[in-house]
């Protein structure tokens, strides 16, 4: 079987012709990958004074076809010259040298160009995602809901009875996907409980460059006037999870996406649902109530309004990897006020809130998709000297 040509160029043309050229380029990269090589994308941006040439190497291009179509079209429409050529041979994931290749201990993520991750890192993360979720990487959508409850998964399936399901049973982190032609649908993933799981999944989901991540979970309310069933939108986070302390100093301020919070607040307002903005305290200790003195000191100092185990971790990794993220929590218990989470009350709460919770999240995402069909702006997540892929002059 003959291999693909030595290289392929995307030249200035009408939008219609550019779309056709980019479709051909995507097919070319996928064929090159099937033949055993990564593809290198080199972009000459005449408008950039300091970083006119950027390049990157990509693995499994079928996982990013929607992203490549969107980003290459933006660049080519501005007059960028784009060349795609075969890169090095695909890595053997069983090689002992793999960990040296993907080690990010001393890597500055803010300095990456065309693709945030190298192909070996992407290759490993794609394999991990398919293993954890038992779904094809091509089925992942641009908007990601994260939960740690099967009931939210069930509610999603009721909303989307034709969604893509895992291909096997007993999956560690099952994912359901509501696919669309441009991958602008929603994927929901049950990440399980705790910050370690949250870091694990978001480390890998970041390679897919989703437009947004939204944590949909439960929390403990810690204020007198809060009631069971009230919602919480995070204005910031108290990072007591510690799993990302070495990768991202705790002194770095982490805030959710203003746009996502705006959409969530509008949906809650329109539906007359009670909620409050405030700091979310994320802990790695599920039994934080048993070490109450230190926790209370933290809650008072941070003025936190809720306690959970994943939100700050998701937000911190979203910041690291430049993915807009936010938190939609629902108060399930108030242990400081004589309302701990107990079986009978928990079951009743779950039954009453699961569909409503998912509906709020989905409606907010639909608003984001309608207002920003080409992805939420994320310039606030980029470094001051970091060149944008197809953005303004740097």
C-alpha positions in Angstrom: 0.0 0.0 0.0 1.4 3.4 -1.0 2.1 5.9 1.7 1.0 9.5 1.8 3.0 12.2 -0.1 6.1 13.7 1.6 4.2 16.9 2.7 1.1 18.9 2.2 0.5 22.6 2.2 -2.5 24.7 3.0 -2.5 27.9 0.9 -4.7 31.0 0.8 -8.0 30.6 -0.9 -11.7 31.1 -0.5 -13.2 29.8 2.7 -14.8 27.0 0.8 -11.5 26.0 -0.7 -9.7 26.3 2.6 -12.3 24.0 4.3 -11.6 21.4 1.5 -7.9 21.7 1.9 -8.1 21.3 5.7 -10.3 18.2 5.3 -7.7 16.8 3.0 -5.0 17.6 5.5 -6.8 15.9 8.3 -7.2 12.8 6.2 -3.5 13.0 5.2 -2.5 13.1 8.9 -4.7 10.2 9.8 -3.2 8.2 6.9 0.3 9.1 8.0 -0.6 8.0 11.5 -1.9 4.7 10.2 1.3 4.2 8.3 3.3 4.5 11.5 4.4 8.1 11.9 3.3 11.2 13.7 2.6 14.4 11.7 4.4 17.8 12.1 2.4 21.0 11.6 4.4 24.1 10.9 2.7 27.5 10.8 4.2 30.7 9.5 2.2 33.7 10.9 3.3 36.8 9.1 1.5 39.0 11.6 3.5 37.9 14.6 6.6 40.0 15.4 8.2 37.7 17.9 6.9 34.2 17.2 6.2 34.0 13.4 6.9 30.3 13.1 5.3 27.8 15.5 5.2 24.1 15.1 4.1 20.9 16.8 3.8 17.2 16.4 0.5 15.4 16.7 -0.6 11.8 17.6 -3.9 10.1 16.8 -5.2 13.0 14.7 -8.7 11.4 14.4 -9.1 12.4 18.1 -8.7 16.0 17.2 -10.2 16.3 13.8 -12.7 18.9 15.0 -9.9 20.9 16.7 -7.7 20.8 13.7 -10.5 21.9 11.4 -11.3 24.8 13.6 -7.8 26.0 14.4 -6.2 25.5 11.0 -9.1 27.3 9.4 -8.7 30.3 11.7 -5.0 30.5 10.9 -5.3 30.0 7.1 -8.2 32.5 7.0 -5.8 35.1 8.4 -3.2 34.3 5.7 -0.9 31.9 7.7 1.2 29.5 5.7 0.7 26.0 6.9 2.8 22.9 6.0 2.2 19.4 7.3 4.9 16.7 7.0 5.6 13.3 8.5 7.5 13.5 11.8 9.2 10.7 13.7 7.9 7.1 13.9 5.2 6.5 16.5 6.4 5.6 19.9 6.2 2.1 21.3 4.3 2.6 24.6 6.1 -0.4 26.0 9.6 1.1 25.7 11.4 1.8 29.0 12.3 5.2 27.7 8.7 6.4 27.5 8.6 7.9 31.0 11.7 9.9 30.2 10.1 11.2 27.1 6.9 12.3 28.7 8.3 13.6 32.0 6.9 17.1 32.6 8.6 17.8 35.9 10.6 20.7 34.5 8.4 21.6 31.6 6.7 25.1 31.4 3.3 24.4 29.9 2.8 28.1 29.2 5.6 28.0 26.6 4.1 25.3 24.3 3.2 26.1 20.8 0.7 24.6 18.3 -0.1 21.6 20.5 0.1 21.8 24.2 1.4 18.2 24.6 3.9 16.2 22.7 2.7 13.1 20.8 4.1 10.6 23.2 2.2 12.2 26.1 -0.9 12.4 24.0 -0.6 8.8 22.9 -0.4 7.6 26.5 -3.3 9.7 27.7 -5.5 8.6 24.8 -4.8 5.0 25.6 -5.6 5.7 29.3 -8.8 7.4 28.5 -10.0 4.6 26.4 -9.1 2.1 29.1 -10.7 4.1 32.0 -13.9 5.0 30.1 -14.3 2.0 27.7 -15.2 4.4 24.9 -13.5 5.4 21.7 -11.5 8.6 21.9 -13.2 9.9 18.8 -16.5 9.9 20.7 -15.4 12.4 23.3 -17.1 15.8 23.0 -15.9 19.3 23.5 -17.9 19.9 26.7 -17.1 17.7 29.6 -19.2 17.1 32.7 -17.4 15.4 35.6 -19.3 13.7 38.4 -18.8 11.1 41.0 -22.3 9.7 41.1 -23.9 7.0 38.9 -27.2 8.7 39.4 -26.0 11.7 37.4 -24.9 9.2 34.7 -28.4 7.7 34.8 -30.0 11.1 34.5 -27.8 11.9 31.5 -28.8 8.7 29.8 -32.5 9.5 30.4 -31.9 12.9 28.7 -30.0 11.3 25.8 -31.3 7.8 25.4 -29.2 7.3 22.2 -25.9 8.4 23.9 -22.7 6.4 23.3 -22.1 4.0 26.2 -19.1 2.1 27.5 -18.2 -1.0 25.4 -17.8 -3.2 28.5 -19.1 -3.6 32.1 -17.2 -2.8 35.3 -15.5 0.3 33.9 -13.4 2.3 36.3 -14.5 5.7 35.0 -17.5 5.2 32.7 -18.2 7.9 30.1 -21.4 8.6 28.2 -21.3 10.8 25.1 -23.9 12.8 23.3 -22.2 13.0 19.9 -22.6 15.7 17.3 -21.1 16.2 13.9 -18.6 18.8 15.2 -18.0 17.1 18.5 -19.8 20.1 20.2 -22.0 17.8 22.3 -21.5 16.8 25.9 -19.6 14.0 27.5 -20.1 13.0 31.1 -17.6 11.0 33.1 -17.9 9.4 36.5 -14.5 10.1 37.9 -15.2 8.5 41.3 -14.5 10.2 44.6 -11.5 12.3 45.6 -8.8 14.7 44.3 -6.5 11.9 43.1 -9.2 10.6 40.7 -9.9 14.2 39.6 -6.3 14.8 38.8 -5.9 11.5 37.1 -8.8 12.0 34.7 -8.2 15.7 34.0 -4.5 15.1 33.3 -5.6 12.9 30.4 -8.7 14.7 29.2 -6.6 17.8 28.8 -4.9 16.3 25.7 -8.2 16.5 23.9 -8.4 20.3 24.3 -12.1 20.4 25.4 -13.9 23.8 25.3 -14.9 23.5 28.9 -15.0 21.2 32.0 -17.8 21.5 34.6 -17.7 19.7 37.9 -21.2 18.5 38.8 -21.1 17.3 42.4 -22.4 17.5 45.9 -20.9 19.3 48.9 -21.4 20.0 52.6 -22.9 23.4 53.3 -21.2 25.2 56.2 -23.4 28.4 56.6 -26.4 28.8 58.8 -28.7 30.0 56.1 -27.9 27.3 53.5 -30.4 24.5 53.1 -30.1 21.0 51.7 -30.7 21.2 48.0 -29.3 24.8 47.6 -26.7 25.2 44.8 -23.1 26.5 45.1 -21.1 28.3 42.4 -17.5 28.6 43.2 -15.9 32.1 43.1 -12.6 30.6 44.2 -11.1 27.6 45.9 -9.3 26.7 49.1 -6.9 24.0 47.9 -6.6 21.5 50.8 -6.4 18.6 48.4 -2.6 18.9 48.0 -2.3 16.6 44.9 -1.2 19.5 42.7 0.9 21.4 45.2 4.2 20.5 43.5 3.0 21.2 40.0 1.1 24.4 40.8 2.1 26.4 43.9 -0.8 27.0 46.2 0.0 30.7 46.1 -1.2 30.8 42.5 -4.8 32.1 42.5 -7.3 29.8 40.9 -10.7 31.1 39.8 -13.5 29.4 37.7 -14.5 30.7 34.3 -16.4 33.9 34.6 -18.4 33.1 31.5 -19.4 29.6 32.7 -20.4 31.0 36.1 -22.5 33.7 34.3 -24.4 31.0 32.3 -24.9 28.9 35.4 -26.2 31.8 37.4 -28.6 32.8 34.7 -30.0 29.3 34.5 -30.4 29.1 38.3 -32.0 32.6 38.3 -34.4 31.8 35.5 -35.5 28.7 37.3 -35.8 30.4 40.7 -33.3 28.0 42.3 -31.5 29.1 45.4 -27.7 29.4 45.1 -24.7 31.3 46.5 -21.3 32.3 45.1 -18.3 31.7 47.4 -15.1 29.9 48.0 -15.2 26.1 47.9 -13.0 24.2 50.3 -11.6 21.0 48.7 -10.2 18.4 51.0 -8.6 15.0 50.5 -10.0 13.8 53.8 -13.5 12.4 53.4 -13.8 12.4 57.2 -12.8 16.0 57.7 -15.4 16.3 60.4 -13.2 14.0 62.6 -10.4 16.6 62.6 -12.7 19.5 63.0 -10.6 22.1 64.8 -8.1 22.6 61.9 -10.9 22.4 59.3 -12.9 25.1 61.1 -9.8 27.4 61.2 -9.4 27.0 57.4 -13.1 27.5 56.8 -13.1 30.7 58.8 -9.9 32.1 57.2 -11.0 31.3 53.7 -14.7 32.2 54.3 -15.6 29.1 52.4 -19.3 28.3 52.0 -19.0 24.6 51.0 -16.7 21.5 51.4 -16.1 19.0 48.6 -13.3 16.7 47.4 -12.8 17.4 43.7 -13.6 21.0 42.6 -10.3 22.7 43.4 -8.4 19.9 41.8 -10.4 20.1 38.6 -10.1 23.9 38.5 -6.3 23.8 39.2 -5.7 21.3 36.4 -8.0 23.4 34.1 -5.8 26.4 34.9 -2.6 24.4 34.2 -3.8 23.1 30.9 -5.8 26.2 29.8 -9.2 24.7 29.9 -12.1 26.9 31.1 -13.8 25.2 34.1 -16.4 25.9 36.7 -18.2 24.2 39.6 -21.9 23.4 40.0 -22.4 21.9 43.5 -25.5 21.0 45.4 -25.6 20.9 49.1 -26.4 17.3 50.3 -25.6 17.7 54.0 -24.7 20.2 56.7 -22.6 18.3 59.3 -21.8 21.4 61.3 -25.6 21.9 61.9 -26.7 18.5 62.9 -27.5 17.3 59.3 -24.8 14.8 58.4 -25.1 12.6 55.3 -27.1 9.6 56.4 -28.6 6.8 54.2 -32.3 7.7 54.3 -32.0 11.4 53.8 -29.3 11.0 51.2 -31.4 8.7 49.0 -34.3 11.1 49.2 -32.1 14.0 48.3 -30.5 12.2 45.4 -33.9 11.2 43.9 -35.2 14.7 44.1 -32.2 16.6 42.7 -30.3 14.4 40.1 -32.3 15.4 37.0 -32.5 19.0 38.0 -28.8 19.2 38.7 -27.9 17.8 35.2 -30.5 20.0 33.5 -28.9 23.2 34.9 -25.5 22.1 33.8 -26.6 21.1 30.3 -28.6 24.3 29.8 -25.6 26.4 30.8 -23.4 24.6 28.3 -25.9 25.1 25.6 -25.8 28.8 26.3 -22.0 28.8 26.1 -22.0 26.8 22.8 -24.6 29.2 21.3 -22.8 32.3 22.2 -19.3 31.0 21.4 -19.7 28.2 18.8 -15.9 28.2 18.2 -15.0 27.7 21.8 -15.0 29.8 25.0 -12.3 32.5 25.1 -9.4 31.4 27.3 -7.0 34.3 27.1 -7.2 34.7 30.9 -5.6 31.2 31.2 -2.6 32.0 29.1 0.7 33.5 30.1 1.5 37.1 29.3 4.3 36.1 26.8 2.6 33.0 25.4 1.7 33.1 21.7 -1.8 32.1 20.8 -2.3 29.5 18.1 -4.3 31.8 15.9 -4.9 34.8 18.1 -3.7 38.3 18.2 -0.2 39.5 17.5 2.4 38.6 20.1 
